Amino acid sequence: MALASEAPCAPGNSSVWAPAAKDFLGTSISTQSRVYFTGAEGILTEVFYPTLDKVQNVDLQLLVTDAQKTWGDEERRQTRHEINQVNKRAMLWQVSTSADSGKWKITKKIFADPGRNTVIQRVTFQTLEPGKTVKDYNLYLLNNPAINNSGAGSGNTNQCSGKQGTDQGADNSRTLTANGRVMLAASEPNSTSSALAISLPWKAVGGTPMVSNGFVGRNDGFTDLFAGAGDKTMDFNFDSASGGNVAQMGWIDSGNSTANSISFDVVLAFGNNEAEAMNTANATLGSDLNTLEKTFTDDWIAYSQGLNNQKGKADDQYYLAVMALKSIQDKSNGAMIAGSGTPWGETSSDSNLGGYHLIWSRDLFKFASALIAAGDAASANKAVEFLFNTQMQTATQDNPYSRPGRFPQNSLVDGKPYWNGSQMDEAAMPIILAWKLNRVDLWPKIKLAAEFLSHAGPGTGQERWEEMGGYSPSTIAAEIAGLVCAADLANAANDPGAANFYLQKADEWRNNVANWTFTSTGFHGNGKYYIRINANQNPNDDANLTFGNGVGSHGERWIVDGGFLELVRMGVMSPKDWTILETLPEYDAILKQTIAGKGDAWFRYNYDGYGEYNDGRNYDGSGRGRLWPIFTAERGIYEIAKSGDGSKGESYRQALKAFSSQVGFIPEQIWNNSANITGWQTDTPAAFTVGTSTKSMRPLSWAMGEYINLIAAINQGHSDAPSVVCQRYACDKPQTTVTFKVKADTKFGENLYLVGSSPLLSNWVPTSGIKLSPANYPIWSVTVSLPAGTPLAYKYVKRDSNGNTIWESGDNRDFTTPASGEVTRDDSFR
């Protein structure tokens, strides 16, 4: 036995995160408990404290050997894990792992102490070998802290000098005693600490408790048992390990039990220092854990009972989705993270401090909207307050990217930007969320966002996939909806001047989004479809763009995605707008796959590199994008909007359930059928099952929110488009297609615009008019969808680059759109 006060070989191996495909997650409803836990591969993985952007622990598991030390197993490496909610209306989990060898089984109940910062595991170890009892096995607890989002820190190269590491961000671990209980404490100087404790004693050898602190890959407990001589014997007994990627292990004393099972409790507690963490651990272990479990469960049940059951259409997965979203809302200020982990975490180092446990205002809008649909407006109100009071930038000082009213690409819980890109949908969506909640009280801050949006749009620095800038249908859809919602709030706040300005700008962008992003000379199908993104305002020039994730350069007309459906989802266009209907065939032909026995799913776009390689290696900056279940939900909501029939969404709901984990978590991506997608070969290796979660994020908060939104749409028989936007642009009215043709001579630099008596025709505002195409000059033309059977008046105007406007003479042109079909108006400029 190696007896020493300090483990050598700091800092140990590089620190990595846990797998992102989670089996369970949760927290207490109580705001007194600020721990948020996750699990994967049947064990506890990242634990967050005191906020959802601060990982404090990476994994905690059991190691099992026989008493004769001839074999040994690692709990997480077994293939048989059963995960269940103990109660379908609570985030209390039972996790059972059976050894692949058939020799043992571990069952755990996992929950949080409602009144303290502690994760509790109630563990039962059971022997499965005939004639064997507990004393025939050795049990070890192995833990890997990562205090404040870091394990090893960075830059420390004194691999086995015996010197103490000094890196900022590196962790310390040591054995301490509090009130007679020996614990393993991890910390960073003057910062957060954790304490690991159990209800049983630790095994003693020569009177010394067998607990040890070491460095991962050098002298941690796993290395002790299974590396080097591999003698399945605990030899190390280091009192401390300082300045590196630390790991903790303790040998559990089973008391030479002759029973075939043994039960004990494991707690992982947190505090501002070691003493506080240890006192918290002792307080939890000294409590009646049955009572704590019941309180934890009852609190969740009470929350669930207050939710909208969607007239009985809400199923268990719906309630799980709502509780999962509630679990990823920070209790300090209402921030909501995109996911409780780091995609491909097992190959991602701790230099990736953010992962998905950051706040994107776009993602937050999606799942806060879902909480509104689910009947939890209180949580959504906390989220919108975070957006405007904490995340939105209100000044330019100390940040070259900052502009009043701008939202950063993403941020930490305290609002500090993490990535600083500008995404205009992220400026628009908080406004829409505020409108949904009627937060007129936030108007001064909402106005800042609306002013930024109206002057910085419609082009964006990055679209919703965060890889490139330009003119994006999905971004512009959000911008238009945001401005219309801002106008409605402005009127409620007695600011009519702002309202008029926002509406004129919204009409301008709405009436020209097709001119900017809908190509009529594309390479796919009949050549008429929305493209993913356009570098300028000409979707037919096929500008060559460099796309992200290592996929290289392609002409903009070659790349399509489903972003155009946001024009419908946001109420900006009818689901039967001719440009939408024209794009669906190309979208489906290129990006849709039907997974046998499961349902339909779509890729983000052709030539997507954000996913595992074709040989199964994890994404590392490039790879192959896979199918995203969120598009299944989006399509279901679209089909409901188009038909007015909620049952049209049912097949999409069933597909989402089929793509989910065994408990109902919907992943970011699922494995696809191997296919060549417009020249982009995307294969699924034989080791993986098509239609199941990849190693990206699971659950993706956005995906869980969309499951809720889909069920709400099934119940209501319509989409969740903002009503004020839909009413302005007649998104729910029967449509007819009208082609306007006018013969007009123009001077160099002049263009022709259509204006008229509806917001769809600019409300007579030339700057909001629809630009006509001169492709067949002197005949100018444009085709638009308009509400059927509707009297309208219109005129043509000429405008030059300086804004000089010439109206055609004579009276307004009056006509009534037909009840159905298509019509052409042939005119001459007067």
LOROTOR-94541 format. One record per residue (C-alpha): residue in three letters; x, y, z. Coordinates in steps of 0.2 Angstrom, whole numbers, padded with zeros to 4 digits, always signed. Example, Ala and Ser with C-alpha at 12.3 -4.5 7.8 and 13.67 -1.06 7.14 Angstrom:
ala+0062-0022+0039/ser+0068-0005+0036/
end
This chain:
met+0000+0000+0000/ala+0007+0017-0005/leu+0005+0028+0010/ala+0009+0047+0005/ser+0002+0064+0009/glu+0002+0070-0009/ala+0000+0061-0025/pro+0014+0063-0038/cys+0012+0066-0057/ala+0001+0081-0058/pro-0009+0086-0068/gly-0013+0069-0075/asn-0021+0065-0091/ser-0031+0079-0100/ser-0049+0081-0093/val-0064+0077-0104/trp-0082+0078-0102/ala-0095+0064-0101/pro-0105+0058-0115/ala-0119+0070-0121/ala-0132+0057-0124/lys-0140+0058-0107/asp-0150+0044-0099/phe-0158+0055-0085/leu-0157+0073-0078/gly-0166+0083-0065/thr-0166+0095-0050/ser-0177+0099-0036/ile-0192+0110-0039/ser-0186+0119-0023/thr-0176+0134-0025/gln-0166+0130-0010/ser-0157+0117-0019/arg-0146+0123-0033/val-0139+0107-0039/tyr-0144+0100-0057/phe-0139+0082-0061/thr-0137+0072-0077/gly-0133+0054-0080/ala-0127+0043-0095/glu-0121+0025-0097/gly-0131+0021-0081/ile-0121+0033-0070/leu-0121+0050-0063/thr-0112+0062-0075/glu-0111+0081-0075/val-0117+0089-0060/phe-0120+0108-0061/tyr-0119+0120-0046/pro-0124+0134-0041/thr-0129+0138-0059/leu-0132+0128-0074/asp-0116+0134-0083/lys-0105+0128-0069/val-0100+0110-0070/gln-0093+0103-0054/asn-0092+0084-0057/val-0090+0074-0072/asp-0094+0056-0067/leu-0097+0045-0052/gln-0098+0026-0053/leu-0095+0010-0044/leu-0081-0002-0048/val-0083-0021-0044/thr-0071-0034-0041/asp-0071-0052-0033/ala-0064-0053-0016/gln-0050-0065-0023/lys-0046-0051-0035/thr-0046-0061-0051/trp-0058-0050-0061/gly-0065-0032-0061/asp-0079-0023-0069/glu-0083-0004-0072/glu-0101+0000-0070/arg-0102+0012-0084/arg-0095+0000-0097/gln-0108-0013-0095/thr-0121-0014-0109/arg-0137-0017-0099/his-0143-0001-0091/glu-0162+0001-0087/ile-0168+0019-0084/asn-0185+0022-0077/gln-0194+0036-0069/val-0200+0030-0052/asn-0215+0042-0055/lys-0220+0048-0072/arg-0224+0065-0065/ala-0207+0068-0056/met-0188+0068-0060/leu-0184+0054-0048/trp-0175+0041-0057/gln-0171+0022-0054/val-0156+0016-0064/ser-0151-0003-0064/thr-0135-0009-0071/ser-0133-0028-0074/ala-0115-0035-0077/asp-0112-0042-0094/ser-0105-0057-0085/gly-0121-0060-0076/lys-0112-0059-0059/trp-0120-0043-0051/lys-0133-0030-0052/ile-0133-0012-0046/thr-0149-0002-0043/lys-0149+0016-0038/lys-0163+0029-0035/ile-0156+0046-0039/phe-0163+0063-0034/ala-0158+0080-0026/asp-0161+0085-0008/pro-0175+0098-0009/gly-0167+0108+0005/arg-0149+0107+0002/asn-0136+0107-0012/thr-0134+0088-0013/val-0137+0074-0026/ile-0142+0058-0017/gln-0140+0040-0024/arg-0149+0026-0014/val-0139+0011-0020/thr-0142-0008-0019/phe-0129-0020-0024/gln-0135-0037-0028/thr-0125-0053-0031/leu-0131-0064-0045/glu-0119-0078-0044/pro-0126-0094-0036/gly-0119-0097-0019/lys-0110-0080-0018/thr-0114-0067-0005/val-0109-0048-0003/lys-0093-0053+0006/asp-0087-0061-0010/tyr-0086-0045-0019/asn-0076-0028-0017/leu-0085-0012-0020/tyr-0076+0004-0024/leu-0083+0022-0027/leu-0074+0031-0041/asn-0077+0050-0043/asn-0070+0063-0056/pro-0073+0081-0050/ala-0072+0096-0062/ile-0073+0111-0051/asn-0080+0126-0060/asn-0080+0119-0078/ser-0062+0113-0077/gly-0053+0097-0073/ala-0034+0098-0077/gly-0033+0116-0081/ser-0021+0120-0096/gly-0003+0122-0099/asn+0004+0111-0085/thr+0017+0099-0092/asn+0026+0093-0076/gln+0019+0076-0079/cys+0028+0066-0066/ser+0040+0077-0058/gly+0032+0076-0041/lys+0030+0095-0041/gln+0013+0102-0036/gly+0003+0109-0051/thr-0001+0127-0051/asp-0012+0130-0066/gln-0027+0141-0064/gly-0043+0130-0066/ala-0034+0114-0060/asp-0043+0105-0046/asn-0037+0100-0029/ser-0043+0084-0019/arg-0040+0078-0002/thr-0047+0067+0012/leu-0055+0076+0026/thr-0065+0071+0041/ala-0081+0080+0047/asn-0091+0075+0063/gly-0082+0058+0062/arg-0086+0054+0044/val-0072+0053+0032/met-0075+0062+0015/leu-0067+0066-0001/ala-0067+0084-0004/ala-0063+0093-0021/ser-0060+0112-0023/glu-0052+0126-0031/pro-0044+0140-0020/asn-0056+0152-0013/ser-0070+0144-0024/thr-0083+0130-0025/ser-0080+0114-0016/ser-0088+0097-0016/ala-0089+0083-0003/leu-0092+0065-0007/ala-0098+0054+0007/ile-0107+0037+0010/ser-0118+0030+0024/leu-0107+0015+0026/pro-0089+0016+0033/trp-0074+0015+0021/lys-0064-0001+0022/ala-0049+0000+0034/val-0032-0008+0031/gly-0021-0007+0046/gly-0032+0005+0054/thr-0031+0017+0039/pro-0047+0021+0029/met-0045+0015+0011/val-0048+0032+0002/ser-0037+0040-0010/asn-0034+0056-0021/gly-0025+0055-0037/phe-0022+0061-0055/val-0032+0053-0069/gly-0022+0041-0079/arg-0007+0042-0067/asn-0013+0036-0049/asp-0031+0037-0048/gly-0042+0023-0042/phe-0046+0016-0059/thr-0027+0015-0064/asp-0024+0008-0047/leu-0035-0007-0050/phe-0034-0010-0068/ala-0018-0003-0075/gly+0000-0007-0073/ala+0000-0024-0064/gly-0019-0025-0066/asp-0020-0034-0049/lys-0038-0028-0045/thr-0031-0022-0028/met-0032-0005-0021/asp-0014+0000-0017/phe-0015+0019-0017/asn-0019+0029-0001/phe-0015+0047-0005/asp-0021+0060+0007/ser-0022+0074-0007/ala-0019+0078-0025/ser-0016+0096-0030/gly-0016+0106-0046/gly-0023+0094-0059/asn-0036+0082-0066/val-0040+0074-0050/ala-0050+0058-0046/gln-0056+0051-0030/met-0059+0033-0024/gly-0065+0024-0009/trp-0066+0006-0004/ile-0084+0003+0003/asp-0084-0008+0019/ser-0098-0021+0016/gly-0096-0028+0034/asn-0092-0045+0028/ser-0111-0047+0024/thr-0117-0065+0020/ala-0133-0058+0012/asn-0135-0058-0007/ser-0138-0039-0007/ile-0132-0023+0002/ser-0140-0005+0002/phe-0131+0011+0006/asp-0133+0029+0002/val-0120+0040-0008/val-0121+0059-0007/leu-0112+0072-0017/ala-0113+0089-0009/phe-0107+0107-0013/gly-0103+0123-0005/asn-0093+0138-0005/asn-0079+0129+0004/glu-0074+0112+0010/ala-0082+0114+0027/glu-0098+0120+0020/ala-0099+0106+0007/met-0095+0093+0021/asn-0107+0100+0033/thr-0120+0099+0019/ala-0116+0081+0015/asn-0117+0076+0034/ala-0134+0086+0035/thr-0141+0076+0021/leu-0135+0059+0027/gly-0142+0063+0044/ser-0159+0066+0038/asp-0173+0054+0034/leu-0169+0050+0016/asn-0186+0043+0013/thr-0194+0059+0018/leu-0182+0069+0007/glu-0187+0057-0008/lys-0205+0059-0004/thr-0204+0078-0004/phe-0194+0079-0020/thr-0207+0068-0028/asp-0222+0077-0021/asp-0215+0094-0027/trp-0213+0088-0045/ile-0231+0080-0044/ala-0238+0096-0039/tyr-0230+0105-0053/ser-0236+0093-0066/gln-0254+0094-0060/gly-0254+0112-0064/leu-0249+0109-0082/asn-0261+0110-0097/asn-0265+0092-0102/gln-0270+0098-0120/lys-0288+0091-0118/gly-0281+0074-0113/lys-0269+0073-0128/ala-0254+0076-0116/asp-0244+0059-0114/asp-0231+0054-0102/gln-0217+0060-0114/tyr-0226+0077-0115/tyr-0225+0079-0096/leu-0207+0073-0096/ala-0203+0086-0109/val-0210+0100-0098/met-0201+0094-0083/ala-0185+0092-0093/leu-0187+0110-0098/lys-0190+0116-0080/ser-0175+0106-0075/ile-0164+0116-0087/gln-0170+0133-0080/asp-0158+0141-0069/lys-0165+0145-0052/ser-0155+0161-0049/asn-0162+0172-0064/gly-0173+0161-0076/ala-0160+0158-0089/met-0162+0142-0099/ile-0148+0132-0106/ala-0148+0123-0123/gly-0143+0106-0116/ser-0136+0099-0100/gly-0119+0093-0107/thr-0106+0095-0121/pro-0109+0087-0138/trp-0096+0072-0140/gly-0090+0076-0123/glu-0080+0060-0121/thr-0068+0068-0134/ser-0070+0086-0129/ser-0057+0093-0117/asp-0061+0105-0103/ser-0054+0119-0114/asn-0072+0118-0120/leu-0080+0127-0105/gly-0097+0130-0113/gly-0103+0115-0122/tyr-0122+0117-0123/his-0124+0123-0105/leu-0125+0141-0112/ile-0140+0152-0116/trp-0145+0156-0134/ser-0159+0168-0135/arg-0166+0158-0150/asp-0166+0142-0141/leu-0173+0149-0126/phe-0187+0157-0136/lys-0192+0140-0143/phe-0193+0131-0126/ala-0200+0145-0116/ser-0214+0146-0129/ala-0217+0128-0126/leu-0218+0131-0107/ile-0232+0144-0111/ala-0241+0131-0122/ala-0239+0119-0107/gly-0247+0131-0095/asp-0231+0136-0086/ala-0231+0155-0090/ala-0222+0159-0073/ser-0206+0150-0079/ala-0208+0159-0096/asn-0209+0175-0088/lys-0193+0172-0078/ala-0185+0168-0094/val-0190+0184-0103/glu-0184+0194-0088/phe-0167+0186-0090/leu-0167+0190-0108/phe-0170+0209-0106/asn-0163+0212-0089/thr-0148+0201-0090/gln-0143+0195-0107/met-0147+0210-0118/gln-0134+0223-0120/thr-0138+0240-0116/ala-0122+0250-0118/thr-0107+0250-0129/gln-0093+0252-0117/asp-0080+0238-0113/asn-0086+0228-0127/pro-0082+0231-0146/tyr-0097+0220-0151/ser-0110+0228-0140/arg-0124+0239-0146/pro-0139+0244-0136/gly-0153+0231-0139/arg-0141+0218-0146/phe-0141+0200-0139/pro-0125+0191-0140/gln-0124+0174-0149/asn-0124+0165-0132/ser-0120+0169-0114/leu-0117+0162-0097/val-0130+0163-0084/asp-0124+0180-0078/gly-0126+0187-0096/lys-0108+0188-0100/pro-0106+0184-0118/tyr-0097+0167-0122/trp-0097+0168-0141/asn-0100+0186-0148/gly-0108+0183-0166/ser-0123+0193-0171/gln-0138+0183-0175/met-0153+0194-0180/asp-0166+0181-0176/glu-0159+0181-0158/ala-0164+0200-0157/ala-0181+0196-0164/met-0186+0181-0154/pro-0185+0189-0136/ile-0197+0202-0143/ile-0210+0189-0149/leu-0208+0180-0132/ala-0212+0196-0123/trp-0227+0199-0134/lys-0233+0181-0130/leu-0232+0186-0112/asn-0239+0203-0114/arg-0224+0211-0105/val-0228+0229-0109/asp-0219+0233-0093/leu-0203+0229-0102/trp-0206+0241-0116/pro-0191+0253-0113/lys-0179+0238-0115/ile-0190+0229-0129/lys-0189+0246-0138/leu-0170+0245-0138/ala-0170+0228-0146/ala-0183+0233-0159/glu-0172+0248-0163/phe-0157+0237-0165/leu-0167+0225-0175/ser-0175+0237-0187/his-0159+0246-0191/ala-0147+0231-0192/gly-0158+0219-0201/pro-0163+0211-0212/gly-0146+0204-0216/thr-0138+0194-0202/gly-0120+0191-0196/gln-0125+0172-0193/glu-0141+0163-0197/arg-0149+0150-0185/trp-0135+0137-0189/glu-0122+0150-0183/glu-0110+0147-0197/met-0112+0161-0210/gly-0120+0178-0213/gly-0131+0185-0226/tyr-0150+0184-0230/ser-0158+0169-0222/pro-0177+0165-0224/ser-0178+0158-0206/thr-0169+0174-0199/ile-0179+0186-0209/ala-0195+0177-0204/ala-0191+0180-0186/glu-0186+0198-0189/ile-0203+0202-0197/ala-0212+0194-0183/gly-0202+0202-0170/leu-0205+0220-0178/val-0224+0216-0179/cys-0225+0211-0161/ala-0214+0226-0156/ala-0227+0237-0164/asp-0241+0229-0155/leu-0232+0232-0138/ala-0227+0249-0144/asn-0246+0254-0146/ala-0250+0246-0129/ala-0236+0257-0122/asn-0243+0273-0130/asp-0228+0274-0143/pro-0238+0275-0160/gly-0223+0283-0169/ala-0212+0268-0165/ala-0226+0256-0170/asn-0228+0264-0187/phe-0210+0263-0190/tyr-0208+0245-0186/leu-0223+0240-0196/gln-0217+0249-0211/lys-0200+0240-0209/ala-0209+0223-0207/asp-0219+0225-0222/glu-0204+0230-0232/trp-0195+0214-0227/arg-0210+0203-0228/asn-0214+0209-0246/asn-0196+0206-0252/val-0190+0191-0243/ala-0194+0180-0258/asn-0185+0192-0269/trp-0170+0190-0258/thr-0170+0171-0254/phe-0181+0162-0267/thr-0171+0157-0283/ser-0180+0154-0299/thr-0164+0147-0308/gly-0159+0133-0295/phe-0150+0117-0298/his-0163+0106-0290/gly-0181+0100-0295/asn-0189+0114-0306/gly-0176+0126-0300/lys-0189+0136-0289/tyr-0186+0136-0271/tyr-0179+0145-0256/ile-0161+0143-0253/arg-0152+0141-0236/ile-0143+0158-0236/asn-0139+0172-0249/ala-0124+0183-0248/asn-0133+0198-0256/gln-0151+0202-0261/asn-0150+0192-0278/pro-0154+0173-0275/asn-0150+0170-0294/asp-0132+0175-0295/asp-0125+0159-0287/ala-0112+0168-0277/asn-0099+0156-0270/leu-0100+0154-0251/thr-0088+0145-0239/phe-0099+0135-0228/gly-0094+0129-0210/asn-0088+0113-0202/gly-0075+0110-0215/val-0087+0107-0230/gly-0079+0120-0242/ser-0086+0132-0254/his-0102+0130-0264/gly-0114+0140-0275/glu-0128+0147-0264/arg-0141+0140-0275/trp-0134+0122-0272/ile-0138+0122-0253/val-0156+0121-0246/asp-0163+0119-0229/gly-0179+0120-0220/gly-0178+0138-0214/phe-0191+0143-0226/leu-0204+0135-0215/glu-0201+0148-0202/leu-0210+0160-0213/val-0225+0150-0210/arg-0221+0146-0192/met-0219+0165-0188/gly-0236+0169-0196/val-0227+0179-0210/met-0233+0168-0224/ser-0248+0157-0227/pro-0243+0138-0227/lys-0251+0139-0245/asp-0240+0153-0251/trp-0234+0148-0269/thr-0216+0150-0264/ile-0218+0138-0249/leu-0227+0125-0260/glu-0214+0126-0273/thr-0200+0123-0261/leu-0207+0108-0252/pro-0203+0096-0266/glu-0184+0100-0267/tyr-0183+0101-0248/asp-0190+0083-0246/ala-0181+0076-0261/ile-0164+0081-0255/leu-0165+0081-0236/lys-0180+0070-0230/gln-0177+0052-0225/thr-0190+0039-0220/ile-0183+0028-0206/ala-0191+0011-0207/gly-0203+0007-0192/lys-0200+0025-0186/gly-0205+0039-0197/asp-0199+0054-0207/ala-0184+0065-0202/trp-0174+0078-0211/phe-0156+0084-0212/arg-0152+0102-0208/tyr-0145+0105-0226/asn-0135+0097-0239/tyr-0116+0097-0236/asp-0118+0098-0217/gly-0102+0094-0208/tyr-0109+0095-0190/gly-0109+0077-0184/glu-0099+0061-0183/tyr-0088+0055-0198/asn-0093+0041-0209/asp-0082+0029-0200/gly-0091+0034-0183/arg-0077+0045-0176/asn-0084+0060-0166/tyr-0086+0077-0174/asp-0070+0087-0171/gly-0073+0102-0182/ser-0079+0093-0197/gly-0088+0077-0200/arg-0106+0073-0207/gly-0122+0081-0201/arg-0136+0068-0197/leu-0154+0069-0196/trp-0162+0081-0183/pro-0179+0077-0175/ile-0183+0095-0172/phe-0188+0095-0191/thr-0200+0081-0189/ala-0209+0092-0176/glu-0208+0108-0187/arg-0215+0098-0202/gly-0229+0091-0191/ile-0234+0109-0186/tyr-0233+0115-0204/glu-0245+0101-0210/ile-0257+0106-0196/ala-0256+0124-0201/lys-0259+0120-0219/ser-0274+0108-0216/gly-0282+0116-0200/asp-0282+0098-0194/gly-0273+0093-0179/ser-0273+0074-0183/lys-0261+0078-0197/gly-0248+0080-0184/glu-0250+0063-0176/ser-0238+0053-0188/tyr-0225+0066-0184/arg-0228+0064-0165/gln-0226+0045-0166/ala-0210+0048-0176/leu-0203+0059-0162/lys-0207+0046-0149/ala-0198+0032-0160/phe-0182+0043-0161/ser-0182+0046-0142/ser-0172+0037-0129/gln-0180+0023-0119/val-0186+0036-0106/gly-0192+0049-0119/phe-0177+0061-0122/ile-0177+0067-0139/pro-0159+0069-0146/glu-0151+0083-0156/gln-0147+0071-0170/ile-0151+0053-0175/trp-0142+0041-0186/asn-0147+0041-0204/asn-0149+0029-0218/ser-0133+0029-0228/ala-0135+0040-0243/asn-0127+0052-0256/ile-0135+0069-0253/thr-0131+0079-0269/gly-0113+0073-0269/trp-0111+0073-0250/gln-0109+0054-0245/thr-0116+0052-0227/asp-0114+0034-0220/thr-0119+0026-0204/pro-0107+0013-0198/ala-0114-0004-0195/ala-0110-0002-0176/phe-0124+0011-0175/thr-0143+0009-0177/val-0152+0020-0189/gly-0165+0031-0181/thr-0157+0031-0164/ser-0147+0045-0155/thr-0130+0050-0161/lys-0117+0055-0148/ser-0123+0073-0150/met-0134+0081-0137/arg-0148+0071-0129/pro-0160+0078-0124/leu-0159+0094-0134/ser-0170+0107-0125/trp-0176+0114-0142/ala-0182+0096-0147/met-0191+0093-0131/gly-0199+0110-0133/glu-0205+0106-0150/tyr-0213+0090-0144/ile-0223+0100-0133/asn-0227+0113-0146/leu-0232+0099-0158/ile-0245+0091-0146/ala-0252+0109-0142/ala-0254+0111-0161/ile-0262+0094-0162/asn-0274+0099-0149/gln-0278+0116-0156/gly-0279+0112-0174/his-0267+0126-0179/ser-0249+0132-0177/asp-0242+0143-0164/ala-0239+0158-0176/pro-0241+0174-0167/ser-0258+0180-0170/val-0254+0198-0172/val-0242+0193-0186/cys-0254+0181-0194/gln-0268+0193-0194/arg-0257+0206-0203/tyr-0252+0195-0217/ala-0267+0184-0218/cys-0257+0168-0215/asp-0273+0158-0210/lys-0284+0164-0225/pro-0287+0154-0241/gln-0274+0160-0254/thr-0274+0164-0273/thr-0259+0167-0284/val-0258+0183-0293/thr-0244+0188-0306/phe-0242+0206-0309/lys-0235+0211-0326/val-0232+0229-0331/lys-0224+0237-0346/ala-0213+0251-0340/asp-0198+0260-0347/thr-0185+0265-0334/lys-0169+0275-0332/phe-0153+0267-0326/gly-0154+0264-0308/glu-0173+0264-0307/asn-0183+0249-0301/leu-0202+0246-0301/tyr-0212+0242-0286/leu-0229+0236-0282/val-0239+0246-0269/gly-0257+0244-0263/ser-0271+0244-0250/ser-0265+0229-0239/pro-0249+0226-0229/leu-0246+0212-0242/leu-0245+0226-0254/ser-0236+0239-0243/asn-0251+0249-0236/trp-0246+0262-0250/val-0229+0265-0243/pro-0216+0264-0257/thr-0202+0259-0246/ser-0212+0244-0241/gly-0217+0240-0259/ile-0213+0223-0268/lys-0199+0225-0281/leu-0203+0218-0298/ser-0191+0208-0309/pro-0185+0216-0325/ala-0179+0199-0332/asn-0191+0202-0347/tyr-0188+0220-0349/pro-0198+0231-0353/ile-0210+0219-0345/trp-0208+0219-0326/ser-0216+0206-0316/val-0219+0198-0299/thr-0229+0183-0293/val-0237+0184-0275/ser-0249+0175-0265/leu-0264+0185-0258/pro-0279+0181-0248/ala-0293+0174-0260/gly-0309+0183-0263/thr-0302+0200-0257/pro-0305+0217-0264/leu-0288+0226-0266/ala-0282+0242-0274/tyr-0264+0244-0281/lys-0252+0255-0291/tyr-0234+0254-0297/val-0220+0266-0293/lys-0203+0269-0299/arg-0189+0271-0287/asp-0170+0275-0289/ser-0156+0271-0278/asn-0158+0288-0269/gly-0175+0284-0264/asn-0183+0296-0277/thr-0201+0290-0281/ile-0212+0292-0296/trp-0230+0286-0294/glu-0239+0281-0310/ser-0254+0293-0314/gly-0272+0290-0313/asp-0284+0282-0301/asn-0279+0267-0291/arg-0281+0250-0299/asp-0295+0240-0291/phe-0298+0222-0292/thr-0304+0207-0282/thr-0293+0192-0280/pro-0302+0176-0286/ala-0309+0163-0274/ser-0296+0150-0280/gly-0283+0147-0293/glu-0271+0159-0302/val-0273+0175-0311/thr-0262+0187-0320/arg-0264+0206-0321/asp-0257+0214-0337/asp-0254+0232-0335/ser-0244+0247-0343/phe-0236+0260-0332/arg-0246+0276-0333/
end
